[in-house]
Amino acid sequence: MPIIKYPTEEVFRQYVGIDFNHGSTDCYGLIRRVYSEVFGIILTDYARPDDWWNHSDEYNLYMDNYESEGFRIVDSDLIRNWEVGDIILMAIQSTVPCHAGIYIGEGKILHHFYGRKSSIENYCRIWKNTTTGVIRHKDLKIDRPMEKMELSEDARIKSFMLLQQERSRTRGDNN
């Protein structure tokens, strides 16, 4: 799978405002569409009967299928360890994950909540309190922009001292 260019929030904005229709343009339908169109990864279109989350002993859309679709569990519930494209699984008024959103970076998710238009929102308390896990696709490779590294006080001092030593050597060689 090729490495794709880092998608900005603007890339995801085209998926905002879609009407909700359970079984097609719902949270899983949005994930399928984004994964196909943005990430180039095709996910299976599973049948999703209404109210499936209340019959999890028979069917559990996310937990029954995530491994066979190429996802693995992310070992961290810390948002700073998430990557663009990670799927956040949520159990809203359910004992099993019945809602999911795509992490799009900078603390935001793209999702399609039951009965609403699709939206980009901050990953806030309601979503945090209902999150049951995060999954990442094994084939999703994104070229991440370089981040500025904040140096600790010790690292800055060490860096300054090394620079001073280098300058002293350079001045000594010129004399």
Contacts in CASP RR format, 6 or more apart in sequence:
PFRMAT RR
TARGET T0000
AUTHOR 0000-0000-0000
METHOD contacts of the structure
MODEL  1
MPIIKYPTEEVFRQYVGIDFNHGSTDCYGLIRRVYSEVFGIILTDYARPD
DWWNHSDEYNLYMDNYESEGFRIVDSDLIRNWEVGDIILMAIQSTVPCHA
GIYIGEGKILHHFYGRKSSIENYCRIWKNTTTGVIRHKDLKIDRPMEKME
LSEDARIKSFMLLQQERSRTRGDNN
1 41 0 8 1.000
1 139 0 8 1.000
1 140 0 8 1.000
1 141 0 8 1.000
2 141 0 8 1.000
3 141 0 8 1.000
3 142 0 8 1.000
3 143 0 8 1.000
4 38 0 8 1.000
4 39 0 8 1.000
4 40 0 8 1.000
4 141 0 8 1.000
4 142 0 8 1.000
4 143 0 8 1.000
5 142 0 8 1.000
5 143 0 8 1.000
6 84 0 8 1.000
6 142 0 8 1.000
6 143 0 8 1.000
6 144 0 8 1.000
6 145 0 8 1.000
7 38 0 8 1.000
7 84 0 8 1.000
7 104 0 8 1.000
7 142 0 8 1.000
9 104 0 8 1.000
9 105 0 8 1.000
9 106 0 8 1.000
9 108 0 8 1.000
9 120 0 8 1.000
11 38 0 8 1.000
12 34 0 8 1.000
12 38 0 8 1.000
12 102 0 8 1.000
12 104 0 8 1.000
12 110 0 8 1.000
12 120 0 8 1.000
13 120 0 8 1.000
15 30 0 8 1.000
15 33 0 8 1.000
15 34 0 8 1.000
15 110 0 8 1.000
15 118 0 8 1.000
16 110 0 8 1.000
16 117 0 8 1.000
16 118 0 8 1.000
16 119 0 8 1.000
16 120 0 8 1.000
17 117 0 8 1.000
17 118 0 8 1.000
17 119 0 8 1.000
18 25 0 8 1.000
18 30 0 8 1.000
18 112 0 8 1.000
18 117 0 8 1.000
18 118 0 8 1.000
19 25 0 8 1.000
19 117 0 8 1.000
20 26 0 8 1.000
20 112 0 8 1.000
20 113 0 8 1.000
20 114 0 8 1.000
20 115 0 8 1.000
20 116 0 8 1.000
20 117 0 8 1.000
20 118 0 8 1.000
22 48 0 8 1.000
22 50 0 8 1.000
22 114 0 8 1.000
23 29 0 8 1.000
23 47 0 8 1.000
23 48 0 8 1.000
25 112 0 8 1.000
25 118 0 8 1.000
26 48 0 8 1.000
26 112 0 8 1.000
26 114 0 8 1.000
27 99 0 8 1.000
27 100 0 8 1.000
27 101 0 8 1.000
27 111 0 8 1.000
27 112 0 8 1.000
27 113 0 8 1.000
27 114 0 8 1.000
28 46 0 8 1.000
28 48 0 8 1.000
28 61 0 8 1.000
28 62 0 8 1.000
28 100 0 8 1.000
29 45 0 8 1.000
29 112 0 8 1.000
30 101 0 8 1.000
30 102 0 8 1.000
30 110 0 8 1.000
30 111 0 8 1.000
30 112 0 8 1.000
30 118 0 8 1.000
31 43 0 8 1.000
31 87 0 8 1.000
31 100 0 8 1.000
31 101 0 8 1.000
31 102 0 8 1.000
32 43 0 8 1.000
32 45 0 8 1.000
34 102 0 8 1.000
34 110 0 8 1.000
35 41 0 8 1.000
35 42 0 8 1.000
35 43 0 8 1.000
35 137 0 8 1.000
36 42 0 8 1.000
36 43 0 8 1.000
39 85 0 8 1.000
39 137 0 8 1.000
39 140 0 8 1.000
41 137 0 8 1.000
41 139 0 8 1.000
41 140 0 8 1.000
43 69 0 8 1.000
44 65 0 8 1.000
44 68 0 8 1.000
44 69 0 8 1.000
46 61 0 8 1.000
46 65 0 8 1.000
48 61 0 8 1.000
49 59 0 8 1.000
52 58 0 8 1.000
52 59 0 8 1.000
52 60 0 8 1.000
52 61 0 8 1.000
52 98 0 8 1.000
53 60 0 8 1.000
53 61 0 8 1.000
53 91 0 8 1.000
53 94 0 8 1.000
53 96 0 8 1.000
53 98 0 8 1.000
54 94 0 8 1.000
56 94 0 8 1.000
56 95 0 8 1.000
56 96 0 8 1.000
60 96 0 8 1.000
60 97 0 8 1.000
61 97 0 8 1.000
61 98 0 8 1.000
62 89 0 8 1.000
62 96 0 8 1.000
62 97 0 8 1.000
62 98 0 8 1.000
62 100 0 8 1.000
63 96 0 8 1.000
63 97 0 8 1.000
66 87 0 8 1.000
66 135 0 8 1.000
69 137 0 8 1.000
70 137 0 8 1.000
70 138 0 8 1.000
70 139 0 8 1.000
71 87 0 8 1.000
71 135 0 8 1.000
71 136 0 8 1.000
71 137 0 8 1.000
71 138 0 8 1.000
72 135 0 8 1.000
72 136 0 8 1.000
72 138 0 8 1.000
73 133 0 8 1.000
73 134 0 8 1.000
73 135 0 8 1.000
74 81 0 8 1.000
74 82 0 8 1.000
74 86 0 8 1.000
74 133 0 8 1.000
74 134 0 8 1.000
74 135 0 8 1.000
74 136 0 8 1.000
76 82 0 8 1.000
76 134 0 8 1.000
77 131 0 8 1.000
77 133 0 8 1.000
77 134 0 8 1.000
79 103 0 8 1.000
79 107 0 8 1.000
79 123 0 8 1.000
82 88 0 8 1.000
82 103 0 8 1.000
82 105 0 8 1.000
82 134 0 8 1.000
83 103 0 8 1.000
83 136 0 8 1.000
83 140 0 8 1.000
83 142 0 8 1.000
83 144 0 8 1.000
84 103 0 8 1.000
84 104 0 8 1.000
84 105 0 8 1.000
84 142 0 8 1.000
84 144 0 8 1.000
85 102 0 8 1.000
85 103 0 8 1.000
85 104 0 8 1.000
85 136 0 8 1.000
85 137 0 8 1.000
85 140 0 8 1.000
85 142 0 8 1.000
86 102 0 8 1.000
86 103 0 8 1.000
86 134 0 8 1.000
86 135 0 8 1.000
86 136 0 8 1.000
87 100 0 8 1.000
87 101 0 8 1.000
87 102 0 8 1.000
87 103 0 8 1.000
87 134 0 8 1.000
87 135 0 8 1.000
87 136 0 8 1.000
87 137 0 8 1.000
88 100 0 8 1.000
88 101 0 8 1.000
88 102 0 8 1.000
88 103 0 8 1.000
88 109 0 8 1.000
88 123 0 8 1.000
88 127 0 8 1.000
88 131 0 8 1.000
88 133 0 8 1.000
88 134 0 8 1.000
89 97 0 8 1.000
89 99 0 8 1.000
89 100 0 8 1.000
89 131 0 8 1.000
89 132 0 8 1.000
89 133 0 8 1.000
89 134 0 8 1.000
89 135 0 8 1.000
90 97 0 8 1.000
90 98 0 8 1.000
90 99 0 8 1.000
90 100 0 8 1.000
90 101 0 8 1.000
90 127 0 8 1.000
90 130 0 8 1.000
90 131 0 8 1.000
90 132 0 8 1.000
91 97 0 8 1.000
91 98 0 8 1.000
91 99 0 8 1.000
91 130 0 8 1.000
91 132 0 8 1.000
92 98 0 8 1.000
92 99 0 8 1.000
92 114 0 8 1.000
92 130 0 8 1.000
96 132 0 8 1.000
97 132 0 8 1.000
97 133 0 8 1.000
99 111 0 8 1.000
99 113 0 8 1.000
99 114 0 8 1.000
99 130 0 8 1.000
100 111 0 8 1.000
101 109 0 8 1.000
101 110 0 8 1.000
101 111 0 8 1.000
101 112 0 8 1.000
102 109 0 8 1.000
102 110 0 8 1.000
102 111 0 8 1.000
103 109 0 8 1.000
103 123 0 8 1.000
103 134 0 8 1.000
104 110 0 8 1.000
104 120 0 8 1.000
107 122 0 8 1.000
107 123 0 8 1.000
108 120 0 8 1.000
108 121 0 8 1.000
108 122 0 8 1.000
108 123 0 8 1.000
109 120 0 8 1.000
109 121 0 8 1.000
109 122 0 8 1.000
109 123 0 8 1.000
109 127 0 8 1.000
110 118 0 8 1.000
110 119 0 8 1.000
110 120 0 8 1.000
111 118 0 8 1.000
111 119 0 8 1.000
111 121 0 8 1.000
112 118 0 8 1.000
112 119 0 8 1.000
113 119 0 8 1.000
121 127 0 8 1.000
151 159 0 8 1.000
END
